[in-house]
Amino acid sequence: MKVSELIEKLNLQVISGEKGLDREISGAYVSDLLSDVMGNARENQAWITLQVHQNVMAIASLKDLSAVILVKGLQPHKSTIQHSNEEQIPLLSTTDSTFELSGKLYALLKDS
């Protein structure tokens, strides 16, 4: 599934990184610990987090993640938006909790 399809199906807000909306998503990783994501997330996964600082995009780029999804309506720092655009990794937002979004995303991806 492409990031653009995920946005449409889950009614996500695109904050930045629009040039990466054609990236493929193979799964997701849920964590708020950067070291955990760095050690365990896999290429082409979407990362669900509540972290909003610029280091999020550094990890997303290092791991070649498809997108970063911020939960609970959280908004990123300006430097995070800038890095998202530079790395062409979509930064998305939802008002859903981590639990709600994870369940919705799992249901979508298991059938695709």
TORKOL-4160 file (C-alpha; in steps of 0.2 Angstrom, whole numbers, padded with zeros to 4 digits, m for minus):
112
<pt num="1" X="0000" Y="0000" Z="0000"/>
<pt num="2" X="0006" Y="0017" Z="m0004"/>
<pt num="3" X="0007" Y="0031" Z="0009"/>
<pt num="4" X="m0005" Y="0041" Z="m0001"/>
<pt num="5" X="m0018" Y="0027" Z="0000"/>
<pt num="6" X="m0015" Y="0026" Z="0019"/>
<pt num="7" X="m0018" Y="0044" Z="0021"/>
<pt num="8" X="m0035" Y="0043" Z="0012"/>
<pt num="9" X="m0041" Y="0027" Z="0021"/>
<pt num="10" X="m0036" Y="0033" Z="0038"/>
<pt num="11" X="m0040" Y="0051" Z="0035"/>
<pt num="12" X="m0023" Y="0057" Z="0040"/>
<pt num="13" X="m0016" Y="0075" Z="0039"/>
<pt num="14" X="m0001" Y="0078" Z="0028"/>
<pt num="15" X="0011" Y="0089" Z="0037"/>
<pt num="16" X="0026" Y="0088" Z="0026"/>
<pt num="17" X="0036" Y="0077" Z="0015"/>
<pt num="18" X="0024" Y="0077" Z="0001"/>
<pt num="19" X="0037" Y="0071" Z="m0012"/>
<pt num="20" X="0037" Y="0054" Z="m0003"/>
<pt num="21" X="0018" Y="0050" Z="m0004"/>
<pt num="22" X="0022" Y="0037" Z="m0017"/>
<pt num="23" X="0032" Y="0026" Z="m0005"/>
<pt num="24" X="0026" Y="0009" Z="m0001"/>
<pt num="25" X="0022" Y="0004" Z="0016"/>
<pt num="26" X="0025" Y="m0015" Z="0021"/>
<pt num="27" X="0020" Y="m0013" Z="0039"/>
<pt num="28" X="0022" Y="m0002" Z="0054"/>
<pt num="29" X="0033" Y="0000" Z="0070"/>
<pt num="30" X="0026" Y="0008" Z="0086"/>
<pt num="31" X="0038" Y="0015" Z="0098"/>
<pt num="32" X="0042" Y="0032" Z="0107"/>
<pt num="33" X="0060" Y="0026" Z="0111"/>
<pt num="34" X="0072" Y="0032" Z="0097"/>
<pt num="35" X="0085" Y="0018" Z="0101"/>
<pt num="36" X="0071" Y="0005" Z="0100"/>
<pt num="37" X="0066" Y="0011" Z="0083"/>
<pt num="38" X="0084" Y="0012" Z="0077"/>
<pt num="39" X="0087" Y="m0006" Z="0082"/>
<pt num="40" X="0071" Y="m0014" Z="0077"/>
<pt num="41" X="0061" Y="m0005" Z="0064"/>
<pt num="42" X="0062" Y="m0011" Z="0046"/>
<pt num="43" X="0064" Y="m0003" Z="0029"/>
<pt num="44" X="0047" Y="0003" Z="0022"/>
<pt num="45" X="0038" Y="0003" Z="0038"/>
<pt num="46" X="0027" Y="0017" Z="0044"/>
<pt num="47" X="0033" Y="0023" Z="0062"/>
<pt num="48" X="0019" Y="0028" Z="0074"/>
<pt num="49" X="0025" Y="0039" Z="0088"/>
<pt num="50" X="0021" Y="0054" Z="0099"/>
<pt num="51" X="0039" Y="0061" Z="0097"/>
<pt num="52" X="0039" Y="0078" Z="0088"/>
<pt num="53" X="0057" Y="0083" Z="0088"/>
<pt num="54" X="0069" Y="0083" Z="0073"/>
<pt num="55" X="0078" Y="0067" Z="0078"/>
<pt num="56" X="0063" Y="0058" Z="0073"/>
<pt num="57" X="0067" Y="0062" Z="0055"/>
<pt num="58" X="0085" Y="0057" Z="0057"/>
<pt num="59" X="0080" Y="0040" Z="0063"/>
<pt num="60" X="0066" Y="0038" Z="0049"/>
<pt num="61" X="0080" Y="0042" Z="0036"/>
<pt num="62" X="0093" Y="0030" Z="0043"/>
<pt num="63" X="0080" Y="0016" Z="0043"/>
<pt num="64" X="0072" Y="0021" Z="0027"/>
<pt num="65" X="0055" Y="0021" Z="0034"/>
<pt num="66" X="0040" Y="0026" Z="0023"/>
<pt num="67" X="0032" Y="0038" Z="0034"/>
<pt num="68" X="0031" Y="0045" Z="0052"/>
<pt num="69" X="0013" Y="0046" Z="0059"/>
<pt num="70" X="0011" Y="0057" Z="0075"/>
<pt num="71" X="m0004" Y="0053" Z="0086"/>
<pt num="72" X="m0016" Y="0062" Z="0097"/>
<pt num="73" X="m0015" Y="0078" Z="0086"/>
<pt num="74" X="0002" Y="0082" Z="0091"/>
<pt num="75" X="0011" Y="0094" Z="0079"/>
<pt num="76" X="0030" Y="0093" Z="0075"/>
<pt num="77" X="0043" Y="0106" Z="0078"/>
<pt num="78" X="0048" Y="0117" Z="0063"/>
<pt num="79" X="0065" Y="0108" Z="0062"/>
<pt num="80" X="0056" Y="0092" Z="0060"/>
<pt num="81" X="0045" Y="0098" Z="0046"/>
<pt num="82" X="0061" Y="0104" Z="0037"/>
<pt num="83" X="0070" Y="0088" Z="0039"/>
<pt num="84" X="0054" Y="0078" Z="0033"/>
<pt num="85" X="0054" Y="0089" Z="0017"/>
<pt num="86" X="0073" Y="0087" Z="0014"/>
<pt num="87" X="0072" Y="0068" Z="0017"/>
<pt num="88" X="0056" Y="0066" Z="0007"/>
<pt num="89" X="0048" Y="0056" Z="0021"/>
<pt num="90" X="0030" Y="0060" Z="0024"/>
<pt num="91" X="0026" Y="0067" Z="0041"/>
<pt num="92" X="0008" Y="0063" Z="0045"/>
<pt num="93" X="m0004" Y="0067" Z="0059"/>
<pt num="94" X="m0020" Y="0060" Z="0067"/>
<pt num="95" X="m0031" Y="0063" Z="0082"/>
<pt num="96" X="m0032" Y="0045" Z="0085"/>
<pt num="97" X="m0022" Y="0037" Z="0100"/>
<pt num="98" X="m0008" Y="0026" Z="0097"/>
<pt num="99" X="m0019" Y="0011" Z="0101"/>
<pt num="100" X="m0033" Y="0016" Z="0089"/>
<pt num="101" X="m0021" Y="0020" Z="0075"/>
<pt num="102" X="m0011" Y="0004" Z="0077"/>
<pt num="103" X="m0027" Y="m0006" Z="0076"/>
<pt num="104" X="m0034" Y="0003" Z="0061"/>
<pt num="105" X="m0017" Y="0001" Z="0052"/>
<pt num="106" X="m0015" Y="m0017" Z="0056"/>
<pt num="107" X="m0032" Y="m0021" Z="0049"/>
<pt num="108" X="m0028" Y="m0012" Z="0033"/>
<pt num="109" X="m0011" Y="m0020" Z="0030"/>
<pt num="110" X="m0016" Y="m0038" Z="0034"/>
<pt num="111" X="m0029" Y="m0038" Z="0020"/>
<pt num="112" X="m0017" Y="m0030" Z="0007"/>
